[in-house]
Structure formats: structure tokens, C-alpha cells
């Protein structure tokens, strides 16, 4: 059986997450990359780029961007966006990134595009791959959920309608064996045409990342708790955003 992330990031993903704001993504990216101190035209790899919101935002800021994702459906959506030709879109697995050694000035991994795999060693392997494709002194940015805040504020169940596709979306959430598990059920307004998916993300915390980044040969610089680079608070911050460099 295929892994959950191979099944979930398809055509229905575009329905479930249609509400995500592209303009907001542009604002978030501008705030985040300001802390990376990159030169104009710097070459950036967006690992786990999805439908391309952040890759396109980076491109509009004047960077040379390559967006990589495992989902062909999401990459196709990215290619259909205005100005998509400014970004190079690549199919690939973040555990074996299909780029050359020391190819990029910066690597970004945004909006919790991490923690998907069953074994922690696979997550460390992703970090090692990020290091490999970075030039010496190159910068990285990882934007992850804040696990303690997720545990404290988890909404067990929610319902909403996507009127454009006549789809009822039911999401059920739970914490299980150190992971946040979201079960998504889609149907039409009459209760037919049912499709079900699961999203399953490991609740990795700041301590885990500090140790894993060191194992991967990356040097952690700053940690903040939001897109405005607010100070990180383990209990209340909505995000765990880490920047650093390849020594």
C-alpha cells in the first residue's frame, strides 16, 4: 500500500485546501526571507513546494527558484499559475533530492512540509539532503508547526462546504503515538461519492530539531514563533520557524 502522503496530495487536496490565501503567502515569504540575508538573484530550492504558492512568491522577490514536490497533481497546479514559467518545477522525493551537490544559496521548507515519514531517521535524511545541496555558508529555513500549541488547541472535528465543487468536507483530528492525525472525508451534498484520506505528521519539537540539525551537519541560527519573526514561546507560538546555515 502506498504511503499516506502519496494518496492525500492529489486532486482532492486542491479542494480541501482551496481556501489558502496566495496573497498571504506572498506576505509571509517576504517576512521570512528577510532574515536570510540573500543577495538578489540567489538560487533557492523550495522543498515540498506543493501547488507553488511560496515558490512563486519567492520568484516575485527576484530570486531564482526551483520548486520540488512528490505530488504530480500539485506540480501540475503550480505550472498552471500565472508567471509559473519563472520557476523550475521538479518532481522528487525530499529523502533523495534530485539536485547536484552545493547547487543552492538557500533551501526552504515551508508550511509544515516536514515530519511525514514513519521513522525519525528519514526526517534526518531530509536534513542531510538539504545540507548536501547547499553551498558552504548557504542558508536554510524550516517553517514547522509548534507541537505543544497543536496539542493544546487541537479541534477534534470540523465541517465545511466547498461550494465550487459541491463538496462536504469533514475533518477529524487526534494525537496518536506522538503524531497529529487528521482523517478527511469528502462527499457531495447528498452524501454520495465518498472519498477518505489521512494526514499524519510527527509532532517534532524544538529539542528534536536542534539535535537532528546537528546530526545532519547544519548550524541552527535563530528560532521564531511566527511569520512576523515573533519570539518563539514553546507553549503558545503558532509556528516553529528555524533559520541557519551550512557551515
C-alpha positions, 0 to 999 in steps of 0.5 A: 500500500502506498504511503499516506502522503502519496494518496492525500496530495492529489486532486482532492487536496486542491479542494480541501485546501482551496481556501489558502490565501496566495496573497498571504503567502506572498506576505509571509515569504517576504517576512521570512526571507528577510532574515536570510540575508540573500543577495538578489538573484540567489538560487533557492530550492523550495522543498515540498513546494506543493501547488507553488504558492511560496515558490512563486512568491519567492520568484516575485522577490527576484530570486531564482527558484526551483520548486520540488514536490512528490505530488504530480497533481500539485506540480501540475497546479503550480505550472498552471499559475500565472508567471509559473514559467519563472520557476523550475518545477521538479518532481522528487522525493525530499529523502533523495533530492534530485539536485547536484551537490552545493547547487543552492544559496538557500533551501526552504521548507515551508508550511509544515512540509516536514515530519511525514515519514514513519521513522525519525531517521528519514526526517534526518535524511531530509536534513542531510539532503538539504545540507548536501545541496547547499553551498558552504555558508548557504542558508536554510529555513524550516517553517514547522508547526509548534507541537505543544500549541497543536496539542493544546488547541487541537479541534477534534472535528470540523465541517465545511462546504466547498461550494465550487465543487459541491463538496462536504468536507469533514475533518477529524483530528487526534494525537496518536503515538506522538503524531497529529492525525487528521482523517478527511472525508469528502462527499457531495451534498447528498452524501454520495461519492465518498472519498477518505484520506489521512494526514499524519505528521510527527509532532517534532519539537524544538529539542528534536530539531536542534539535535537532528540539525546537528546530526545532519551537519547544519548550524541552527541560527535563530528560532521564531514563533511566527511569520512576523519573526515573533519570539518563539514561546514553546507553549503558545507560538503558532509556528516553529520557524528555524533559520541557519546555515551550512557551515 
